[in-house]
Amino acid sequence: MLAPIFSPKRLLLCSRENANRVASRLFDVQSGRISIVRTGNPLQPFLVCTAPALGDHVEVEMVS
């Protein structure tokens, strides 16, 4: 199976840097915990969430 080719825009939106920006914005507007989770899915490699599931690979966690 060939590796999928993604557009430059998708690569930017799916980047770790963009996940950091989204998490920072959420952290600024709400209190509590914000996590960046690595999903292993090439279409959505990072997920920003407030309640990661048990066993998720949490890359970054912000807590207020």
C-alpha angles and dihedrals in degrees: 000000000000121000112255117252113227128200119250089247092056091048089054094046092046095047126117088239091059091048088053091052093049092047091049092052092049091047090054094055103039137036125230132050127339119185134189109212127194106226105186089228111123091210092055108015094168131039126194111210144155097223116032117200121249108275096023115140100244110199098179133010126192118193129183 
